[in-house]
Amino acid sequence: MSNVGQGEREWRFYVDDMIAFAQKVLSYTNGLDQSGFVADGLTYDATLRNLELIGEAATRIPDAVRAAHPDIPWRLIIATRNRLMHAYLGIDDDTLWSIIQDDIPALLAALQKLKQAHP
């Protein structure tokens, strides 16, 4: 039984949020190389925040939906969020740049596919 009418947000909206956050990450870093990204404090901070928000939204996706879509690395997304939130000064810029360049485009495609499968 659904609790949507009782104030619980529909999980599909969290997928929409994840898509929007991923698009922001790609938009903010478009045209930058790693050194330019790291040197631009505002872009760096905004990108980190959106990566954190992707992970936070992922925690709101029901286990059944996650299990039905194992192509999306849910646990890794959430673990990355936790690492970013709690690592403070211990964030590795090489790993972060790899996430932005490799993982976010793949995640965005997978989330868009998920959205199409569950309109």
C-alpha positions as CSV (number, residue, x, y, z in Angstrom):
1,M,0.0,0.0,0.0
2,S,1.3,3.4,-0.9
3,N,1.8,6.2,1.6
4,V,2.0,8.9,-1.1
5,G,-1.1,10.7,0.0
6,Q,0.2,10.7,3.6
7,G,3.1,13.0,3.0
8,E,5.7,10.5,1.7
9,R,7.3,11.6,-1.5
10,E,7.0,9.4,-4.5
11,W,10.4,7.7,-5.3
12,R,10.2,8.8,-8.9
13,F,10.7,12.3,-7.8
14,Y,14.0,11.4,-6.2
15,V,15.1,9.9,-9.5
16,D,14.2,13.2,-11.1
17,D,16.3,15.0,-8.5
18,M,19.2,12.7,-9.1
19,I,19.0,13.4,-12.9
20,A,18.9,17.2,-12.2
21,F,21.8,17.0,-9.8
22,A,23.9,14.9,-12.3
23,Q,23.1,17.4,-15.1
24,K,24.3,20.2,-12.8
25,V,27.6,18.4,-12.1
26,L,28.2,18.0,-15.8
27,S,27.1,21.6,-16.6
28,Y,29.3,23.0,-13.9
29,T,32.4,21.1,-15.0
30,N,31.9,21.4,-18.8
31,G,34.9,22.7,-20.5
32,L,37.2,22.3,-17.5
33,D,40.1,20.1,-17.0
34,Q,40.9,18.7,-13.6
35,S,43.3,21.5,-12.6
36,G,40.8,24.1,-13.6
37,F,38.1,22.4,-11.7
38,V,40.2,22.1,-8.5
39,A,41.3,25.7,-8.8
40,D,37.8,27.1,-9.1
41,G,36.5,27.0,-5.6
42,L,32.9,27.9,-6.3
43,T,32.6,25.3,-9.1
44,Y,34.4,22.7,-6.9
45,D,32.1,23.3,-3.9
46,A,28.9,23.4,-6.0
47,T,29.9,20.2,-7.8
48,L,30.6,18.5,-4.5
49,R,27.3,19.5,-3.1
50,N,25.4,18.1,-6.1
51,L,27.3,14.8,-5.8
52,E,26.3,14.7,-2.1
53,L,22.7,15.4,-3.1
54,I,22.7,12.6,-5.7
55,G,23.7,10.2,-2.9
56,E,21.1,11.6,-0.5
57,A,18.3,11.2,-3.1
58,A,19.6,7.6,-3.7
59,T,18.9,6.8,-0.1
60,R,15.3,7.6,-0.7
61,I,14.8,5.0,-3.4
62,P,13.0,1.9,-2.1
63,D,15.0,-1.3,-1.8
64,A,12.7,-3.0,-4.2
65,V,13.4,-0.4,-6.9
66,R,17.1,-0.6,-6.3
67,A,17.0,-4.4,-6.5
68,A,15.1,-4.2,-9.8
69,H,17.7,-2.0,-11.2
70,P,21.1,-3.5,-10.3
71,D,22.8,-1.7,-13.3
72,I,22.7,1.4,-11.1
73,P,25.4,1.2,-8.4
74,W,23.1,2.3,-5.5
75,R,25.4,1.3,-2.7
76,L,28.4,3.0,-4.3
77,I,26.4,6.2,-4.9
78,I,25.4,6.3,-1.2
79,A,28.9,5.4,0.0
80,T,30.3,8.2,-2.1
81,R,27.8,10.6,-0.6
82,N,28.9,9.5,2.9
83,R,32.5,9.8,2.0
84,L,32.1,13.3,0.6
85,M,29.9,14.4,3.6
86,H,32.3,13.1,6.2
87,A,35.8,13.2,4.6
88,Y,36.1,17.0,5.0
89,L,39.7,17.6,3.9
90,G,40.4,14.0,2.9
91,I,38.8,14.1,-0.6
92,D,41.0,12.8,-3.3
93,D,40.8,15.1,-6.3
94,D,41.8,12.4,-8.8
95,T,39.0,10.1,-7.6
96,L,36.6,13.0,-7.6
97,W,37.5,14.0,-11.2
98,S,37.1,10.4,-12.3
99,I,33.6,10.3,-10.8
100,I,32.7,13.4,-12.6
101,Q,34.1,12.4,-16.0
102,D,33.3,8.7,-16.0
103,D,30.6,7.8,-13.5
104,I,28.2,10.7,-13.7
105,P,27.6,10.5,-17.4
106,A,27.0,6.7,-17.1
107,L,24.8,7.3,-14.0
108,L,22.8,10.0,-15.9
109,A,22.1,7.6,-18.8
110,A,21.1,4.8,-16.4
111,L,18.8,7.1,-14.4
112,Q,17.1,8.4,-17.6
113,K,16.6,4.7,-18.7
114,L,15.0,4.0,-15.3
115,K,12.8,7.0,-15.6
116,Q,11.6,5.8,-19.1
117,A,10.9,2.4,-17.6
118,H,8.7,3.9,-14.8
119,P,7.0,7.0,-16.2
